[in-house]
Amino acid sequence: EVWIAKVRNHHRALEKSWRAYLRETFTRDTLPPDREQHVRASRQASRALERVGECQFGYLNLTVICYGDSARTADALAEKVRSTVHALGFMAFNERLHALSAWAGTLPGQWAEPLRWYFVTGGNAADLTLAGTLPEGQSTNPYLETQ
């Protein structure tokens, strides 16, 4: 957002030539902008700032607790909820190991309680992997060929 505001201010300053600014200073008149490409760029940056203000970013820990008459019906319901949330494009899983932590995260003021935080994503892991591998070598072993 700060970068977009800097781009907008940059293009606003360049909407007029330095001669126009000089003329405005001496004549105390306001001249219209004479550089259309900078006018378009500053308007585009202003629209981008408006759109950024409409977006929200952050983390959300949503815990769905499923109940049933038996463990089997509760597990079936949990799987149905997990597959529905996953189909909507969100990461979802049935918590087993940290179930108490997930439940504690539903209590007011306990946003830091859940243990399942992802510090390494697939993109980060790909950046850390080696690009090269060991050489393949020859496809046949000359020593074994002579035996």
C-alpha positions in Angstrom: 0.0 0.0 0.0 2.9 2.4 0.8 4.6 1.5 -2.4 1.4 2.2 -4.4 1.1 5.6 -2.7 4.7 6.5 -3.6 4.0 5.5 -7.2 0.9 7.7 -7.3 2.8 10.7 -5.8 5.6 10.2 -8.3 3.2 10.3 -11.3 1.3 13.2 -9.8 4.5 15.2 -9.6 5.3 14.4 -13.3 1.8 15.2 -14.6 3.2 18.7 -15.6 6.5 19.6 -17.0 9.0 21.6 -15.0 8.3 24.5 -17.3 4.6 24.4 -16.4 5.5 24.4 -12.7 7.8 27.4 -13.3 5.1 29.2 -15.1 2.6 28.5 -12.3 5.0 29.8 -9.8 5.5 33.2 -11.5 1.9 33.7 -12.8 0.1 32.2 -9.8 -2.2 30.4 -12.3 -3.1 26.7 -12.2 -2.3 25.0 -15.5 -3.9 21.7 -16.6 -1.6 18.6 -16.7 0.2 18.2 -20.0 1.6 14.7 -19.6 -1.3 12.3 -20.2 0.7 9.1 -19.5 1.4 10.3 -15.9 -2.2 11.4 -15.4 -3.3 7.8 -16.4 -0.7 6.2 -14.2 -1.7 8.3 -11.1 -5.4 7.5 -11.6 -4.5 3.9 -12.0 -2.5 4.0 -8.7 -5.4 5.8 -7.0 -7.8 3.1 -8.1 -5.4 0.4 -6.9 -5.2 2.1 -3.5 -9.0 2.0 -3.2 -9.1 -1.7 -4.1 -6.3 -2.5 -1.5 -8.4 -0.8 1.1 -11.3 -3.1 0.4 -9.2 -6.3 1.0 -8.5 -7.9 4.3 -5.4 -10.1 4.9 -4.5 -12.3 7.9 -4.7 -15.7 9.4 -7.9 -17.4 10.5 -8.1 -20.4 12.7 -11.5 -22.0 12.2 -12.2 -25.0 14.4 -15.3 -27.0 13.7 -16.3 -29.4 16.5 -18.4 -32.4 15.3 -20.6 -34.4 17.6 -22.3 -37.7 17.0 -24.1 -40.5 18.8 -20.9 -42.6 18.4 -17.3 -42.0 17.5 -18.0 -43.4 14.0 -20.8 -40.9 13.2 -18.8 -38.0 14.6 -15.8 -39.1 12.4 -18.1 -39.4 9.3 -19.5 -35.9 10.0 -16.0 -34.5 10.5 -14.8 -36.0 7.2 -17.9 -34.5 5.4 -17.1 -31.1 6.8 -13.4 -31.4 5.9 -14.1 -32.4 2.3 -16.6 -29.5 2.0 -14.1 -26.9 3.3 -11.4 -28.4 1.2 -13.6 -28.2 -1.9 -14.0 -24.5 -1.3 -10.2 -24.1 -1.6 -9.2 -23.9 2.0 -6.7 -26.1 3.9 -8.7 -28.5 6.2 -7.8 -31.6 8.1 -9.2 -33.7 10.9 -7.2 -32.9 14.0 -6.0 -35.9 16.0 -2.8 -35.1 17.8 -3.5 -31.5 18.7 -7.3 -31.7 19.3 -7.1 -30.1 22.7 -5.0 -27.2 21.3 -7.5 -26.8 18.5 -10.4 -26.7 20.9 -8.6 -24.2 23.2 -8.2 -21.9 20.2 -11.9 -21.5 20.0 -12.0 -19.9 23.4 -12.0 -16.0 23.4 -8.5 -14.6 23.7 -6.7 -17.8 22.9 -5.7 -17.1 19.3 -2.1 -18.1 20.0 -3.0 -21.4 21.5 -3.3 -23.6 18.4 -0.1 -25.5 17.7 -0.6 -26.0 14.0 1.2 -23.1 12.3 2.8 -23.5 8.9 6.2 -21.8 8.8 7.3 -23.6 5.6 5.0 -23.6 2.6 5.6 -25.6 -0.6 7.1 -22.5 -2.3 9.5 -21.9 0.5 10.6 -25.5 0.5 11.1 -25.4 -3.2 13.4 -22.3 -2.8 15.5 -24.2 -0.3 16.0 -27.4 -2.3 19.1 -27.9 -4.4 18.8 -27.2 -8.1 21.5 -29.8 -9.0 22.0 -33.5 -8.3 24.8 -35.9 -8.5 25.9 -36.9 -12.0 24.2 -39.9 -13.5 27.3 -41.7 -14.6 27.5 -44.3 -17.4 24.6 -46.5 -18.1 26.7 -49.6 -18.2 29.5 -50.9 -16.0 32.6 -51.8 -18.2 34.0 -54.1 -15.6 30.8 -56.1 -15.3 30.4 -56.2 -19.1 33.7 -58.1 -19.4 32.8 -60.7 -16.7 
